[in-house]
Every structure is written in C-alpha cells, then in structure tokens.
Amino acid sequence: MFNVTYEDGAITSNRRVPMGSLDQSFGDQLLDLAHTAIKEQDNEIARLSNQPRGKIKSIVRS
C-alpha cells in the first residue's frame, strides 16, 4: 500500500497496487512500478467519474 501526494496538494492514503504489478521489485524500481500502476488507476477513475486527477508529486510506502 502507498500514500500518494498530488501536485495540487491532495493526498490519498493506503492506495493498493496488485502484487503482480510490482514484480518483486525493491527500492526506487518498486516506487516507479507503483507510480505507473497508480497512474493507470487514476486514469480509470478519471474516465469513470469524468473528473481528471492531478499529477502525482510523490509516492511513499505506507
């Protein structure tokens, strides 16, 4: 699970990323894969809600 901070100051906590998306990675590679997965989730949420999400500023493991 990850905490996500967006450039507009919004924060989402405990975002889940499927383990298959992380491919047993560690360190910066793990965060890069999590960033990609969360961005895809945000794009789907934006598509369904018709409201765009802000750009991701940072991601940290929770």
CHARMM internal coordinates of N, CA and C (Angstrom, degrees):
IC EDIT
DIST 1 N 1 CA 1.4366
DIST 1 CA 1 C 1.5282
ANGL 1 N 1 CA 1 C 107.81
DIST 1 C 2 N 1.3346
ANGL 1 CA 1 C 2 N 114.19
DIHE 1 N 1 CA 1 C 2 N 150.36
DIST 2 N 2 CA 1.4597
ANGL 1 C 2 N 2 CA 120.41
DIHE 1 CA 1 C 2 N 2 CA -173.83
DIST 2 CA 2 C 1.5157
ANGL 2 N 2 CA 2 C 110.52
DIHE 1 C 2 N 2 CA 2 C -137.03
DIST 2 C 3 N 1.3330
ANGL 2 CA 2 C 3 N 116.11
DIHE 2 N 2 CA 2 C 3 N 148.63
DIST 3 N 3 CA 1.4541
ANGL 2 C 3 N 3 CA 122.74
DIHE 2 CA 2 C 3 N 3 CA 170.52
DIST 3 CA 3 C 1.5235
ANGL 3 N 3 CA 3 C 107.11
DIHE 2 C 3 N 3 CA 3 C -100.25
DIST 3 C 4 N 1.3304
ANGL 3 CA 3 C 4 N 115.22
DIHE 3 N 3 CA 3 C 4 N 133.24
DIST 4 N 4 CA 1.4606
ANGL 3 C 4 N 4 CA 121.02
DIHE 3 CA 3 C 4 N 4 CA -175.02
DIST 4 CA 4 C 1.5214
ANGL 4 N 4 CA 4 C 109.18
DIHE 3 C 4 N 4 CA 4 C -119.20
DIST 4 C 5 N 1.3358
ANGL 4 CA 4 C 5 N 116.65
DIHE 4 N 4 CA 4 C 5 N 130.48
DIST 5 N 5 CA 1.4586
ANGL 4 C 5 N 5 CA 122.85
DIHE 4 CA 4 C 5 N 5 CA 173.65
DIST 5 CA 5 C 1.5213
ANGL 5 N 5 CA 5 C 107.33
DIHE 4 C 5 N 5 CA 5 C -111.89
DIST 5 C 6 N 1.3265
ANGL 5 CA 5 C 6 N 115.50
DIHE 5 N 5 CA 5 C 6 N 132.78
DIST 6 N 6 CA 1.4634
ANGL 5 C 6 N 6 CA 121.51
DIHE 5 CA 5 C 6 N 6 CA -179.80
DIST 6 CA 6 C 1.5201
ANGL 6 N 6 CA 6 C 109.90
DIHE 5 C 6 N 6 CA 6 C -101.22
DIST 6 C 7 N 1.3311
ANGL 6 CA 6 C 7 N 116.41
DIHE 6 N 6 CA 6 C 7 N 159.42
DIST 7 N 7 CA 1.4640
ANGL 6 C 7 N 7 CA 121.27
DIHE 6 CA 6 C 7 N 7 CA -177.99
DIST 7 CA 7 C 1.5231
ANGL 7 N 7 CA 7 C 112.60
DIHE 6 C 7 N 7 CA 7 C -61.28
DIST 7 C 8 N 1.3534
ANGL 7 CA 7 C 8 N 117.45
DIHE 7 N 7 CA 7 C 8 N -26.07
DIST 8 N 8 CA 1.4685
ANGL 7 C 8 N 8 CA 120.56
DIHE 7 CA 7 C 8 N 8 CA 179.78
DIST 8 CA 8 C 1.5301
ANGL 8 N 8 CA 8 C 112.60
DIHE 7 C 8 N 8 CA 8 C -83.54
DIST 8 C 9 N 1.3432
ANGL 8 CA 8 C 9 N 117.39
DIHE 8 N 8 CA 8 C 9 N 2.54
DIST 9 N 9 CA 1.4547
ANGL 8 C 9 N 9 CA 122.45
DIHE 8 CA 8 C 9 N 9 CA 177.99
DIST 9 CA 9 C 1.5189
ANGL 9 N 9 CA 9 C 114.04
DIHE 8 C 9 N 9 CA 9 C 95.84
DIST 9 C 10 N 1.3164
ANGL 9 CA 9 C 10 N 118.02
DIHE 9 N 9 CA 9 C 10 N -8.53
DIST 10 N 10 CA 1.4640
ANGL 9 C 10 N 10 CA 121.07
DIHE 9 CA 9 C 10 N 10 CA 178.01
DIST 10 CA 10 C 1.5298
ANGL 10 N 10 CA 10 C 109.26
DIHE 9 C 10 N 10 CA 10 C -67.80
DIST 10 C 11 N 1.3215
ANGL 10 CA 10 C 11 N 115.68
DIHE 10 N 10 CA 10 C 11 N 148.33
DIST 11 N 11 CA 1.4588
ANGL 10 C 11 N 11 CA 121.70
DIHE 10 CA 10 C 11 N 11 CA 179.88
DIST 11 CA 11 C 1.5235
ANGL 11 N 11 CA 11 C 108.38
DIHE 10 C 11 N 11 CA 11 C -131.95
DIST 11 C 12 N 1.3259
ANGL 11 CA 11 C 12 N 116.54
DIHE 11 N 11 CA 11 C 12 N 135.47
DIST 12 N 12 CA 1.4606
ANGL 11 C 12 N 12 CA 121.02
DIHE 11 CA 11 C 12 N 12 CA 170.28
DIST 12 CA 12 C 1.5216
ANGL 12 N 12 CA 12 C 106.96
DIHE 11 C 12 N 12 CA 12 C -120.35
DIST 12 C 13 N 1.3221
ANGL 12 CA 12 C 13 N 115.20
DIHE 12 N 12 CA 12 C 13 N 136.55
DIST 13 N 13 CA 1.4624
ANGL 12 C 13 N 13 CA 120.97
DIHE 12 CA 12 C 13 N 13 CA -176.20
DIST 13 CA 13 C 1.5257
ANGL 13 N 13 CA 13 C 111.27
DIHE 12 C 13 N 13 CA 13 C -108.90
DIST 13 C 14 N 1.3234
ANGL 13 CA 13 C 14 N 114.82
DIHE 13 N 13 CA 13 C 14 N 150.89
DIST 14 N 14 CA 1.4571
ANGL 13 C 14 N 14 CA 122.52
DIHE 13 CA 13 C 14 N 14 CA 173.55
DIST 14 CA 14 C 1.5312
ANGL 14 N 14 CA 14 C 113.51
DIHE 13 C 14 N 14 CA 14 C 55.11
DIST 14 C 15 N 1.3329
ANGL 14 CA 14 C 15 N 116.10
DIHE 14 N 14 CA 14 C 15 N 43.10
DIST 15 N 15 CA 1.4639
ANGL 14 C 15 N 15 CA 120.00
DIHE 14 CA 14 C 15 N 15 CA 175.78
DIST 15 CA 15 C 1.5120
ANGL 15 N 15 CA 15 C 108.73
DIHE 14 C 15 N 15 CA 15 C -70.60
DIST 15 C 16 N 1.3037
ANGL 15 CA 15 C 16 N 116.18
DIHE 15 N 15 CA 15 C 16 N 132.05
DIST 16 N 16 CA 1.4645
ANGL 15 C 16 N 16 CA 121.65
DIHE 15 CA 15 C 16 N 16 CA -179.13
DIST 16 CA 16 C 1.5164
ANGL 16 N 16 CA 16 C 110.48
DIHE 15 C 16 N 16 CA 16 C -93.26
DIST 16 C 17 N 1.3163
ANGL 16 CA 16 C 17 N 114.89
DIHE 16 N 16 CA 16 C 17 N 138.92
DIST 17 N 17 CA 1.4619
ANGL 16 C 17 N 17 CA 122.22
DIHE 16 CA 16 C 17 N 17 CA 176.52
DIST 17 CA 17 C 1.5243
ANGL 17 N 17 CA 17 C 106.49
DIHE 16 C 17 N 17 CA 17 C -126.84
DIST 17 C 18 N 1.3335
ANGL 17 CA 17 C 18 N 118.11
DIHE 17 N 17 CA 17 C 18 N 127.85
DIST 18 N 18 CA 1.4756
ANGL 17 C 18 N 18 CA 119.58
DIHE 17 CA 17 C 18 N 18 CA 179.44
DIST 18 CA 18 C 1.5267
ANGL 18 N 18 CA 18 C 111.14
DIHE 17 C 18 N 18 CA 18 C -56.83
DIST 18 C 19 N 1.3269
ANGL 18 CA 18 C 19 N 115.91
DIHE 18 N 18 CA 18 C 19 N 137.90
DIST 19 N 19 CA 1.4667
ANGL 18 C 19 N 19 CA 120.58
DIHE 18 CA 18 C 19 N 19 CA -179.56
DIST 19 CA 19 C 1.5248
ANGL 19 N 19 CA 19 C 111.97
DIHE 18 C 19 N 19 CA 19 C -57.81
DIST 19 C 20 N 1.3200
ANGL 19 CA 19 C 20 N 117.40
DIHE 19 N 19 CA 19 C 20 N -33.82
DIST 20 N 20 CA 1.4632
ANGL 19 C 20 N 20 CA 120.63
DIHE 19 CA 19 C 20 N 20 CA 178.47
DIST 20 CA 20 C 1.5165
ANGL 20 N 20 CA 20 C 112.32
DIHE 19 C 20 N 20 CA 20 C -61.54
DIST 20 C 21 N 1.3216
ANGL 20 CA 20 C 21 N 117.39
DIHE 20 N 20 CA 20 C 21 N -27.96
DIST 21 N 21 CA 1.4638
ANGL 20 C 21 N 21 CA 121.40
DIHE 20 CA 20 C 21 N 21 CA 178.43
DIST 21 CA 21 C 1.5193
ANGL 21 N 21 CA 21 C 112.18
DIHE 20 C 21 N 21 CA 21 C -73.89
DIST 21 C 22 N 1.3166
ANGL 21 CA 21 C 22 N 116.79
DIHE 21 N 21 CA 21 C 22 N -22.87
DIST 22 N 22 CA 1.4661
ANGL 21 C 22 N 22 CA 120.47
DIHE 21 CA 21 C 22 N 22 CA -175.94
DIST 22 CA 22 C 1.5162
ANGL 22 N 22 CA 22 C 113.14
DIHE 21 C 22 N 22 CA 22 C -91.88
DIST 22 C 23 N 1.3053
ANGL 22 CA 22 C 23 N 118.34
DIHE 22 N 22 CA 22 C 23 N -18.49
DIST 23 N 23 CA 1.4636
ANGL 22 C 23 N 23 CA 122.91
DIHE 22 CA 22 C 23 N 23 CA 170.58
DIST 23 CA 23 C 1.5298
ANGL 23 N 23 CA 23 C 113.09
DIHE 22 C 23 N 23 CA 23 C 54.70
DIST 23 C 24 N 1.3495
ANGL 23 CA 23 C 24 N 118.25
DIHE 23 N 23 CA 23 C 24 N 39.46
DIST 24 N 24 CA 1.4715
ANGL 23 C 24 N 24 CA 122.75
DIHE 23 CA 23 C 24 N 24 CA 177.08
DIST 24 CA 24 C 1.5306
ANGL 24 N 24 CA 24 C 113.02
DIHE 23 C 24 N 24 CA 24 C 55.04
DIST 24 C 25 N 1.3167
ANGL 24 CA 24 C 25 N 117.59
DIHE 24 N 24 CA 24 C 25 N 35.84
DIST 25 N 25 CA 1.4652
ANGL 24 C 25 N 25 CA 122.45
DIHE 24 CA 24 C 25 N 25 CA -178.29
DIST 25 CA 25 C 1.5266
ANGL 25 N 25 CA 25 C 110.63
DIHE 24 C 25 N 25 CA 25 C -89.55
DIST 25 C 26 N 1.3279
ANGL 25 CA 25 C 26 N 115.72
DIHE 25 N 25 CA 25 C 26 N 165.38
DIST 26 N 26 CA 1.4606
ANGL 25 C 26 N 26 CA 122.26
DIHE 25 CA 25 C 26 N 26 CA -179.90
DIST 26 CA 26 C 1.5240
ANGL 26 N 26 CA 26 C 110.02
DIHE 25 C 26 N 26 CA 26 C -135.34
DIST 26 C 27 N 1.3290
ANGL 26 CA 26 C 27 N 116.29
DIHE 26 N 26 CA 26 C 27 N 160.08
DIST 27 N 27 CA 1.4586
ANGL 26 C 27 N 27 CA 122.48
DIHE 26 CA 26 C 27 N 27 CA 173.22
DIST 27 CA 27 C 1.5133
ANGL 27 N 27 CA 27 C 113.74
DIHE 26 C 27 N 27 CA 27 C 62.25
DIST 27 C 28 N 1.3273
ANGL 27 CA 27 C 28 N 115.62
DIHE 27 N 27 CA 27 C 28 N -138.92
DIST 28 N 28 CA 1.4576
ANGL 27 C 28 N 28 CA 121.58
DIHE 27 CA 27 C 28 N 28 CA -176.46
DIST 28 CA 28 C 1.5228
ANGL 28 N 28 CA 28 C 112.29
DIHE 27 C 28 N 28 CA 28 C -62.50
DIST 28 C 29 N 1.3169
ANGL 28 CA 28 C 29 N 117.11
DIHE 28 N 28 CA 28 C 29 N -33.55
DIST 29 N 29 CA 1.4614
ANGL 28 C 29 N 29 CA 120.06
DIHE 28 CA 28 C 29 N 29 CA 179.38
DIST 29 CA 29 C 1.5289
ANGL 29 N 29 CA 29 C 109.72
DIHE 28 C 29 N 29 CA 29 C -64.19
DIST 29 C 30 N 1.3148
ANGL 29 CA 29 C 30 N 117.49
DIHE 29 N 29 CA 29 C 30 N -39.10
DIST 30 N 30 CA 1.4553
ANGL 29 C 30 N 30 CA 122.30
DIHE 29 CA 29 C 30 N 30 CA 177.53
DIST 30 CA 30 C 1.5196
ANGL 30 N 30 CA 30 C 110.31
DIHE 29 C 30 N 30 CA 30 C -60.39
DIST 30 C 31 N 1.3369
ANGL 30 CA 30 C 31 N 116.58
DIHE 30 N 30 CA 30 C 31 N -46.08
DIST 31 N 31 CA 1.4625
ANGL 30 C 31 N 31 CA 120.43
DIHE 30 CA 30 C 31 N 31 CA -179.73
DIST 31 CA 31 C 1.5250
ANGL 31 N 31 CA 31 C 111.42
DIHE 30 C 31 N 31 CA 31 C -66.30
DIST 31 C 32 N 1.3226
ANGL 31 CA 31 C 32 N 117.78
DIHE 31 N 31 CA 31 C 32 N -36.20
DIST 32 N 32 CA 1.4661
ANGL 31 C 32 N 32 CA 120.89
DIHE 31 CA 31 C 32 N 32 CA 177.10
DIST 32 CA 32 C 1.5249
ANGL 32 N 32 CA 32 C 110.88
DIHE 31 C 32 N 32 CA 32 C -63.17
DIST 32 C 33 N 1.3345
ANGL 32 CA 32 C 33 N 116.83
DIHE 32 N 32 CA 32 C 33 N -43.84
DIST 33 N 33 CA 1.4584
ANGL 32 C 33 N 33 CA 120.84
DIHE 32 CA 32 C 33 N 33 CA 179.02
DIST 33 CA 33 C 1.5275
ANGL 33 N 33 CA 33 C 110.88
DIHE 32 C 33 N 33 CA 33 C -67.33
DIST 33 C 34 N 1.3343
ANGL 33 CA 33 C 34 N 116.97
DIHE 33 N 33 CA 33 C 34 N -39.79
DIST 34 N 34 CA 1.4616
ANGL 33 C 34 N 34 CA 121.14
DIHE 33 CA 33 C 34 N 34 CA 177.55
DIST 34 CA 34 C 1.5253
ANGL 34 N 34 CA 34 C 109.98
DIHE 33 C 34 N 34 CA 34 C -64.11
DIST 34 C 35 N 1.3366
ANGL 34 CA 34 C 35 N 117.29
DIHE 34 N 34 CA 34 C 35 N -40.89
DIST 35 N 35 CA 1.4639
ANGL 34 C 35 N 35 CA 122.08
DIHE 34 CA 34 C 35 N 35 CA 178.82
DIST 35 CA 35 C 1.5261
ANGL 35 N 35 CA 35 C 109.83
DIHE 34 C 35 N 35 CA 35 C -58.88
DIST 35 C 36 N 1.3221
ANGL 35 CA 35 C 36 N 116.71
DIHE 35 N 35 CA 35 C 36 N -45.45
DIST 36 N 36 CA 1.4665
ANGL 35 C 36 N 36 CA 120.91
DIHE 35 CA 35 C 36 N 36 CA -179.79
DIST 36 CA 36 C 1.5269
ANGL 36 N 36 CA 36 C 110.34
DIHE 35 C 36 N 36 CA 36 C -63.24
DIST 36 C 37 N 1.3272
ANGL 36 CA 36 C 37 N 117.61
DIHE 36 N 36 CA 36 C 37 N -45.07
DIST 37 N 37 CA 1.4609
ANGL 36 C 37 N 37 CA 121.54
DIHE 36 CA 36 C 37 N 37 CA -178.78
DIST 37 CA 37 C 1.5302
ANGL 37 N 37 CA 37 C 111.27
DIHE 36 C 37 N 37 CA 37 C -64.89
DIST 37 C 38 N 1.3316
ANGL 37 CA 37 C 38 N 117.16
DIHE 37 N 37 CA 37 C 38 N -42.39
DIST 38 N 38 CA 1.4620
ANGL 37 C 38 N 38 CA 120.69
DIHE 37 CA 37 C 38 N 38 CA -179.49
DIST 38 CA 38 C 1.5219
ANGL 38 N 38 CA 38 C 110.37
DIHE 37 C 38 N 38 CA 38 C -68.95
DIST 38 C 39 N 1.3087
ANGL 38 CA 38 C 39 N 117.27
DIHE 38 N 38 CA 38 C 39 N -37.26
DIST 39 N 39 CA 1.4596
ANGL 38 C 39 N 39 CA 120.38
DIHE 38 CA 38 C 39 N 39 CA 176.79
DIST 39 CA 39 C 1.5285
ANGL 39 N 39 CA 39 C 110.51
DIHE 38 C 39 N 39 CA 39 C -62.20
DIST 39 C 40 N 1.3207
ANGL 39 CA 39 C 40 N 117.06
DIHE 39 N 39 CA 39 C 40 N -40.85
DIST 40 N 40 CA 1.4670
ANGL 39 C 40 N 40 CA 120.64
DIHE 39 CA 39 C 40 N 40 CA 176.67
DIST 40 CA 40 C 1.5288
ANGL 40 N 40 CA 40 C 110.57
DIHE 39 C 40 N 40 CA 40 C -63.86
DIST 40 C 41 N 1.3377
ANGL 40 CA 40 C 41 N 116.73
DIHE 40 N 40 CA 40 C 41 N -41.65
DIST 41 N 41 CA 1.4687
ANGL 40 C 41 N 41 CA 120.09
DIHE 40 CA 40 C 41 N 41 CA 176.72
DIST 41 CA 41 C 1.5271
ANGL 41 N 41 CA 41 C 110.36
DIHE 40 C 41 N 41 CA 41 C -60.94
DIST 41 C 42 N 1.3317
ANGL 41 CA 41 C 42 N 116.35
DIHE 41 N 41 CA 41 C 42 N -45.61
DIST 42 N 42 CA 1.4653
ANGL 41 C 42 N 42 CA 120.57
DIHE 41 CA 41 C 42 N 42 CA 179.85
DIST 42 CA 42 C 1.5260
ANGL 42 N 42 CA 42 C 111.46
DIHE 41 C 42 N 42 CA 42 C -61.31
DIST 42 C 43 N 1.3231
ANGL 42 CA 42 C 43 N 116.86
DIHE 42 N 42 CA 42 C 43 N -40.08
DIST 43 N 43 CA 1.4687
ANGL 42 C 43 N 43 CA 120.18
DIHE 42 CA 42 C 43 N 43 CA 178.59
DIST 43 CA 43 C 1.5235
ANGL 43 N 43 CA 43 C 110.91
DIHE 42 C 43 N 43 CA 43 C -62.51
DIST 43 C 44 N 1.3336
ANGL 43 CA 43 C 44 N 117.17
DIHE 43 N 43 CA 43 C 44 N -40.25
DIST 44 N 44 CA 1.4654
ANGL 43 C 44 N 44 CA 120.76
DIHE 43 CA 43 C 44 N 44 CA 178.82
DIST 44 CA 44 C 1.5293
ANGL 44 N 44 CA 44 C 110.54
DIHE 43 C 44 N 44 CA 44 C -68.24
DIST 44 C 45 N 1.3285
ANGL 44 CA 44 C 45 N 117.39
DIHE 44 N 44 CA 44 C 45 N -42.25
DIST 45 N 45 CA 1.4654
ANGL 44 C 45 N 45 CA 121.42
DIHE 44 CA 44 C 45 N 45 CA 177.21
DIST 45 CA 45 C 1.5308
ANGL 45 N 45 CA 45 C 110.13
DIHE 44 C 45 N 45 CA 45 C -60.90
DIST 45 C 46 N 1.3235
ANGL 45 CA 45 C 46 N 116.76
DIHE 45 N 45 CA 45 C 46 N -44.43
DIST 46 N 46 CA 1.4652
ANGL 45 C 46 N 46 CA 121.19
DIHE 45 CA 45 C 46 N 46 CA 179.20
DIST 46 CA 46 C 1.5311
ANGL 46 N 46 CA 46 C 110.97
DIHE 45 C 46 N 46 CA 46 C -62.54
DIST 46 C 47 N 1.3190
ANGL 46 CA 46 C 47 N 116.32
DIHE 46 N 46 CA 46 C 47 N -40.53
DIST 47 N 47 CA 1.4591
ANGL 46 C 47 N 47 CA 120.30
DIHE 46 CA 46 C 47 N 47 CA -179.86
DIST 47 CA 47 C 1.5272
ANGL 47 N 47 CA 47 C 110.52
DIHE 46 C 47 N 47 CA 47 C -63.95
DIST 47 C 48 N 1.3307
ANGL 47 CA 47 C 48 N 116.66
DIHE 47 N 47 CA 47 C 48 N -44.42
DIST 48 N 48 CA 1.4585
ANGL 47 C 48 N 48 CA 120.89
DIHE 47 CA 47 C 48 N 48 CA -177.76
DIST 48 CA 48 C 1.5290
ANGL 48 N 48 CA 48 C 112.73
DIHE 47 C 48 N 48 CA 48 C -71.97
DIST 48 C 49 N 1.3246
ANGL 48 CA 48 C 49 N 116.97
DIHE 48 N 48 CA 48 C 49 N -36.03
DIST 49 N 49 CA 1.4649
ANGL 48 C 49 N 49 CA 120.84
DIHE 48 CA 48 C 49 N 49 CA -177.33
DIST 49 CA 49 C 1.5190
ANGL 49 N 49 CA 49 C 112.86
DIHE 48 C 49 N 49 CA 49 C -91.63
DIST 49 C 50 N 1.3231
ANGL 49 CA 49 C 50 N 116.07
DIHE 49 N 49 CA 49 C 50 N -12.61
DIST 50 N 50 CA 1.4658
ANGL 49 C 50 N 50 CA 121.99
DIHE 49 CA 49 C 50 N 50 CA -177.98
DIST 50 CA 50 C 1.5281
ANGL 50 N 50 CA 50 C 111.63
DIHE 49 C 50 N 50 CA 50 C 63.71
DIST 50 C 51 N 1.3436
ANGL 50 CA 50 C 51 N 116.31
DIHE 50 N 50 CA 50 C 51 N 27.89
DIST 51 N 51 CA 1.4596
ANGL 50 C 51 N 51 CA 122.40
DIHE 50 CA 50 C 51 N 51 CA 177.03
DIST 51 CA 51 C 1.5250
ANGL 51 N 51 CA 51 C 108.67
DIHE 50 C 51 N 51 CA 51 C -133.15
DIST 51 C 52 N 1.3209
ANGL 51 CA 51 C 52 N 117.25
DIHE 51 N 51 CA 51 C 52 N 117.40
DIST 52 N 52 CA 1.4704
ANGL 51 C 52 N 52 CA 119.74
DIHE 51 CA 51 C 52 N 52 CA -177.18
DIST 52 CA 52 C 1.5209
ANGL 52 N 52 CA 52 C 112.45
DIHE 51 C 52 N 52 CA 52 C -67.99
DIST 52 C 53 N 1.3322
ANGL 52 CA 52 C 53 N 116.23
DIHE 52 N 52 CA 52 C 53 N 149.11
DIST 53 N 53 CA 1.4604
ANGL 52 C 53 N 53 CA 122.54
DIHE 52 CA 52 C 53 N 53 CA 174.52
DIST 53 CA 53 C 1.5199
ANGL 53 N 53 CA 53 C 108.16
DIHE 52 C 53 N 53 CA 53 C -92.51
DIST 53 C 54 N 1.3210
ANGL 53 CA 53 C 54 N 116.44
DIHE 53 N 53 CA 53 C 54 N 154.97
DIST 54 N 54 CA 1.4500
ANGL 53 C 54 N 54 CA 120.58
DIHE 53 CA 53 C 54 N 54 CA 176.03
DIST 54 CA 54 C 1.5277
ANGL 54 N 54 CA 54 C 110.39
DIHE 53 C 54 N 54 CA 54 C -73.72
DIST 54 C 55 N 1.3094
ANGL 54 CA 54 C 55 N 115.49
DIHE 54 N 54 CA 54 C 55 N 169.94
DIST 55 N 55 CA 1.4691
ANGL 54 C 55 N 55 CA 120.49
DIHE 54 CA 54 C 55 N 55 CA 177.73
DIST 55 CA 55 C 1.5210
ANGL 55 N 55 CA 55 C 109.69
DIHE 54 C 55 N 55 CA 55 C -73.97
DIST 55 C 56 N 1.3266
ANGL 55 CA 55 C 56 N 115.21
DIHE 55 N 55 CA 55 C 56 N 144.43
DIST 56 N 56 CA 1.4571
ANGL 55 C 56 N 56 CA 121.41
DIHE 55 CA 55 C 56 N 56 CA 179.80
DIST 56 CA 56 C 1.5194
ANGL 56 N 56 CA 56 C 109.70
DIHE 55 C 56 N 56 CA 56 C -74.27
DIST 56 C 57 N 1.3359
ANGL 56 CA 56 C 57 N 115.81
DIHE 56 N 56 CA 56 C 57 N 127.94
DIST 57 N 57 CA 1.4654
ANGL 56 C 57 N 57 CA 121.20
DIHE 56 CA 56 C 57 N 57 CA 177.37
DIST 57 CA 57 C 1.5134
ANGL 57 N 57 CA 57 C 110.88
DIHE 56 C 57 N 57 CA 57 C -92.39
DIST 57 C 58 N 1.3456
ANGL 57 CA 57 C 58 N 117.06
DIHE 57 N 57 CA 57 C 58 N -45.23
DIST 58 N 58 CA 1.4585
ANGL 57 C 58 N 58 CA 119.97
DIHE 57 CA 57 C 58 N 58 CA -179.92
DIST 58 CA 58 C 1.5268
ANGL 58 N 58 CA 58 C 110.65
DIHE 57 C 58 N 58 CA 58 C -155.03
DIST 58 C 59 N 1.3238
ANGL 58 CA 58 C 59 N 114.26
DIHE 58 N 58 CA 58 C 59 N 155.78
DIST 59 N 59 CA 1.4592
ANGL 58 C 59 N 59 CA 122.89
DIHE 58 CA 58 C 59 N 59 CA 176.39
DIST 59 CA 59 C 1.5196
ANGL 59 N 59 CA 59 C 107.44
DIHE 58 C 59 N 59 CA 59 C -133.50
DIST 59 C 60 N 1.3471
ANGL 59 CA 59 C 60 N 115.90
DIHE 59 N 59 CA 59 C 60 N 133.01
DIST 60 N 60 CA 1.4574
ANGL 59 C 60 N 60 CA 120.52
DIHE 59 CA 59 C 60 N 60 CA 174.63
DIST 60 CA 60 C 1.5151
ANGL 60 N 60 CA 60 C 108.40
DIHE 59 C 60 N 60 CA 60 C -133.63
DIST 60 C 61 N 1.3224
ANGL 60 CA 60 C 61 N 116.53
DIHE 60 N 60 CA 60 C 61 N 148.49
DIST 61 N 61 CA 1.4632
ANGL 60 C 61 N 61 CA 120.36
DIHE 60 CA 60 C 61 N 61 CA 176.93
DIST 61 CA 61 C 1.5058
ANGL 61 N 61 CA 61 C 109.61
DIHE 60 C 61 N 61 CA 61 C -69.51
DIST 61 C 62 N 1.3110
ANGL 61 CA 61 C 62 N 115.30
DIHE 61 N 61 CA 61 C 62 N 138.83
DIST 62 N 62 CA 1.4687
ANGL 61 C 62 N 62 CA 119.04
DIHE 61 CA 61 C 62 N 62 CA 179.26
DIST 62 CA 62 C 1.5049
ANGL 62 N 62 CA 62 C 111.17
DIHE 61 C 62 N 62 CA 62 C -101.73
END
COOR INIT
IC SEED 1 N 1 CA 1 C
IC BUILD
